[in-house]
Amino acid sequence: MNSRMKFLTYLIFFITINLTAQSKILIFMDLRQTDHLKAYGVTFNALKDGYTGDWLLNYRGGSFMFDYSDQLALKCRLKGVAFSQLTNEEAVQLYAFVQSEEQNMDVVRLEKAPNIAVYVPPGFQPWDDAVMLALDYAEVKYDKIWIEEILRGDLEKYDWLHSHHEDFTGQFGKFYASFSGAAWYIEQQLLYETEAKKLGFKKVSDMEKAVVATIKNYVGQGGFLFAMCSATDSFDITLSAMNVDIVDRMYDGDPPDPDAQSKLDYSNTFAFENFKLEMNPLVYEYSDIDIQPLEVGDQRNDYFTLFDFSAKYDPVPTMLIQNHVNIIPGFMGQTTMYRKKLIKNSVYILGERAGTDHVKYIHGNYGRGTFTFYGGHDPEDYQHAVGDPPTDLSLFKNSPGYRLILNNILFPAAKKKEQKT
């Protein structure tokens, strides 16, 4: 090879390297994405590895953009996540398009992956948890913590907390009428009562109040709380009942206050107010916050619609509803949906059943932190029953219902900016 040919070879090589260094990876999140759930995992772990990315709100289903690297491209291929490689010029044009005033889109910088904790009892339970299924499938690292860790202050280690299907009222899910003789129920009650005694509480309901107070303080100090199913309304019910006994004798050994309803303090709650407790200990329900199955009706008509927020003026709720579809199949749970009239005016309604007062997905602020509540048990198992096997998410890799869960793990990674007014 003569010197001229060598020069041209080196020149082409260096031009190629320079273009690659300036190019971008676009992980698109519209209907063309092959695995939406793994895409969140790739994005989360890229942030863990020190990458800085951008969340393109409302662009192709809420896409993600990173500087190109062979390692990140290989990770996408290995995980089955579809992406495009953009030149620097194409990326500049895309940023200009997303940020233009004519588009309901925006760019949010993703800086640092949050440290995640899942609040879950140790050992086996006869139901699974959709959030842990999603995190495991997406390969997002998290720690499991429980009551002792919460009360000794371990929450300060974490940016984001998910509560497993906890009954914060201390009534063991109000499963007494159906399952009080089942081995798993007896073991669960013994586990909680043993923990209460070890930590110096007279009864489980008192211990749960201490947990709720600690989590509330964590949110007030800047933590992000995400909860599903019964961990949502039972959390607020317990906040309202911090100074009154609402638990019957088969759960805590003594009767409830007969005037409990009138002594509730709704000013202490995050999301709900003016609700009425279900004081019958044999009824599988906590209050009238929850929408009943008969009100939901036929499964074939059970869908909820995501609200359309302004990406530039309301970036937080916009992040939480990013999806490739706007109408999502509903799903049941001990707490399936929330009655709109009982939701505080300060709370964002993110998703609801059109034409009804049934609300599925809400978000709000408390102190320096936030809470997000999502009704239902499993977005891909309509009526998940005690003892049913966990959902295999490899069969639902494009699940819009599960996407809403995973939006919440990236939301704390977003660079905070002032809300526009």
N, C-alpha and C positions, 0 to 999 in steps of 0.2 A: 504493500500500500504506500503510494507516494505521499509526500508531506501535505499536498493540497487536500487529498482525500482524508488524511488523518485530521486535518484542521476542520473540515466539514463534518466529520463524524463527531468530534468533540463538541462542535458548536450545536449540532442537533441534540446531543446528549444534554448539554447544559440548558438549552431552551426548554427541553422536555421536563427536566428537573424543576426549572423555575415555574413553568405552567402548572405542574403538579402541586408545587408548594402553595400556589395561589388559588388552586381550585377548591371546590366545596363538595361535600357529600350532602345530598338532600334525601332525607328519609321521609318520603311522602306517606301520608296517612289517609288517603282517600280510598275508594273502592279498589284501586289497583294494588294496594298493599297486600302482600301475601301472608303476613303474620303481624297483625296490629299489636298483640300483647307482647311478643318478643321485642318489637320495636321500642317499647317503653324500657324494657330491660337493657337493650343496647344503649339507649340514650342515658339512662341512669348510670350504668357502669362506665360509660365514657366520661361522665362528670366525675365519678369516683376516681378515674385514672388521670384526672387533671385536665381533661379537655374543657373548653368553654364552648357552649353551643347557643343556638337561637331557636326559640319556639315561634313559628310563624302562625300566629293565631288566625283561624278561619281560612287559611290557605291550604287547599287540598286536604281538608279534614284535620288541620292542626299539625303541620309538618315540622320536622326538626332539621336543622342545618348545622354542620360542623365543618371546620377546615379539613380538607382531604388528608387522609393518611392511609397507607397500605394496610396497617394494622386494623383500623376501624372498618375499612372496606371488607377485609377478610372476616372480621367478626360478624358483620352483616350477612355475608354469604354463608358462614357456618351456622348461623341461627335462622336462616331462611327468611331474612328481612330484606325486602326489596328497597332499592335506592337508585338514585341517579347521580352521576358525577357532572358537576357544572363547572364551566370555565369561570375565571374571575369576572369576565365581562358579563356572562349570563347571571352570575350571582348578584352583581351590582344592579342589573336590570330588575331582577326579582325583588331585591330589597326595596328599590324605588317603587315598584308596583304595589307591594304589600303596605308600604308606609304612605302611599298617596292618599289624599283626603277623600278621593272618590270611592275608595274601597273600605268596607267594614272589616279591616284586617289590621294587624300590627305585629311588630317584632318585639319579643320579650327575651332578654338575655338570661340564659341558664348558666349559673356560675358554680354552684357547689351542691353536690348531692346531699340530701338530709340524712342524718342518722335516724334509723327507724326502729321503733319498738312496737311489739304487739302484746297487749295485755290479755293473757290467756291462762286459765288454770293448768297446772301440770297434769300429765297423764292423759289417758284416753277419755274422750267424751263421745256420746252417740250421735254427734253431728259434726260436720266440718265447718270451716270458716272460709267464705268466699275471698276475703282479702289475703289470707295466707295461701290459698290456692293460686291466686293471681301472682303474688310475689314469688312463690316457688316456681311457677311456670315461666315467668319473665326473668328468673334468676337474679332477683333483687335481694340483697342481704338484709336481714333484720334480726333483732334479738327478741326472745320471748321473756317477758317479765310478768310478775304477779303481785300479789298484795304486799308482801313484805318489802319487795324492791321499791314499790310505789311509795310506801309510807316512810321508808328510810331515806328518801330523797333521790333515788336513782333517775328520776325523770329528767333531771337537769343535764343528763348525758345525751338526751335525745331531742331532735327537732320535731319529730312527727310521731304521734301515738295513735294506734288503732286499738279500739276496744273490741275484743271478741264478743260473742253474743252473751254478754254479762247481764244478769238481773241485778241492777244496783239497788233495788229495794230490799234485797235480802229474803226474797220469797222463793228462791230456787226455781225461777221461771214459771211459778204458779202451775207446776206440773203435778201437784199433789193428787188431784182427783183422778188423773189418768195413769200416773206412774209411781205413786208412793211405795208400791211394793216391788218395783223393779230394782235389780241389783245396782244398776248404774246410778239411779236416783239416791239410793241409800248411801252409796259410796261418795257421791257428790256432797250430800248433806254432811256426812261425817268429815270430809275433807275441809269444808268451809268452817264447821264448828271447831275442829281441831286448830285451824289457823287462827280463828278468833281468840280462842283460849290462849294460844301461844303468844299472841300479840297483846294480851291484856284486855280484851273486850268481853263484855258480859254476853253479848249475842252477835250473830252475824250481821243483823241490820245496822247495828252501831258501827261495826267495822266497815261496812259498805259506805256509810255516811262519811267516815274519815277518808276513804279512798276517793269518793266524789269530791270532797272539799280540796283534797290534794291535787286532783286533776284540774279542777277549776282554777286553782292558783297557778298551776303550770301553764294553762292557756292564757291567763291574765298576764303572765310574765313573758309571753311571746311564743308559746308552743302551739302546734297545729294538732287538733284533735279530729279524727275521722272515726265515725261509728256507723254500724248498720243494725238493722232489725231491732231487737229489744234493748240493745245497749243505747239506743237513742232516747226513746221516751222514758225508759226507766231511770236514765241519768237525770233528766229534768225533773221527773216526779220526786226523786230523792232530794234534789236541790230544793224543791219547794217544801219538803217535809223534814228539813234538818232539825226542827225543834218539836216534832210531833211523831208519835208512834202510829204507823199506818199498817203494821204487820200483825197478822193473827197468830194465835197460840200454837198452831201446828207447825209454824215456821220459826218462831222465836221464843215460845214457852209462856208468853203472856198475851192478853187481849190487846187489840188496838185502842187508841183513844176514840171514844164514841163521837167526839166532835172533830175528828181529824180533818174532814173536808173544809170546815170553816177556818181551820188554823193553817192552811197551806199559804205559803208566801211566794206568789208568782213573780215578785220582783227579783227573786234570787235565781231564777231559771235562765237558761241560754235562749231557748227557742219558743217554748210553749207557755200559754197562759190561759186562765179561766177554764181549765179542764176539770172533769169530774172523775174521781177515783172509782174503780170497781173494787168495793170493799168485800165482796163475797170471796172467801179464800178458795172456793172450789171452782170458780169461773176462771178460765184460761185467758185472762185479759187484765191489764193494769188500769186502764182508764178509757175515756172516750176519745182520746187523741187518735187512736188507731182506727182505720177503716176496716169494717167487717167483711168477710167473704161474700155474704149475701149482697152487700152494697157493690162489690166489685163485679159480680155477675159472671157471665160467660167468659172463659179464658180467651176465646177467639176475638173478643172485643177489648181485651185488656192491654192497652198501649199507653205510654206516656210520652209527652212532647217536651223537648228541651226548649227553653226560652232563647230568644235571639238578643244577646246583649251587644252593646257597642264595644268593639275590641279596643278602641282608642280611649274611651271614657270609663269603661268598666272592665279593665283587664283581668281582675281576679275572677269574677263569675264566668267571664269568657274562657279563661283557662280551664275551669272546672267542667265545662260542657263540651270541650272539643271532641268531635266525633265525625264519622263518615256518613252517619244518618242522623236525622232530626227526630224521628219517631221510633221509639224503642219498646220492644215487648215487655210487659209487666211481669212480675213474679211475686209470689206470696212469701210471708214470713210470720213469725209471731207478731211482729209489728210490720205491717205491709205498706201502709201509706199514712199520711197525716191529714187531719181535718183542717182545711185552710183557715177557718174562722178562729182556730185556737193557736195559730202561729203569730208571733209578735210582728208588728209592722216593721221593725228594724231588720228583719231577716230576709235575705234574698231567696225567692222561690226559683229554683233552677230547672225543675221539671215537674209537670203535673198532667193529669188526665184531662184532656180538653173537654169542656162542657160539664165538668163536675167540680166538687170541692175537694177532690182527692189529690194530694201533693206527695210526690215521690222523693224529691231530692232538694235539700235546702242548705244554705250556708249563711254564716254570720260572724260577727266580730265580738270579741270580749277582751277588754284591755288591749294588750299589744299582740294578742294571738287571735286565732280563728277556730271555728268548729264547722264541720260539714257532716250532715246526717243524711243517710241513704236508706230508705225503707226497703224491707224484703230481705230474704235469706241468700238466695243464689240466683244470679241473673240468667243462668242457663238450665235451671231445674225449677219449673214453675211452682210445684208444690212439694218442696223437699221435706221429707218426713224424718222423724227420729229413727236412726238406724240405717237410713239410705246410704249407699256408697258415695264417696266424693266424686264430684264432676271431673271428667278427664278433659282438661282444657286444650289438649292437642286436637280435640274434635271441635273446638270453638275458638280458634286462634284469631278470629275476626269479630269476636263478640262485642257489640256496642255497649251492652250493659256492664261488662267487665272493664271496658275502656274508661268508664266514669270513675271506677275505683282507682285506676292507675294514673288518671289525670291528677289525682290528689297527692301522689308521691312526688310528682315533679313540680307541683305548685310551690312548695317551700324552697325549691332551688332557684326560683325566678328572682332576678334583681328587683328590689322594691323601688317603685317610683311613686311620686305624688299622684293621687287620683285627680283627674281633671274635673273642673266644676263649670 
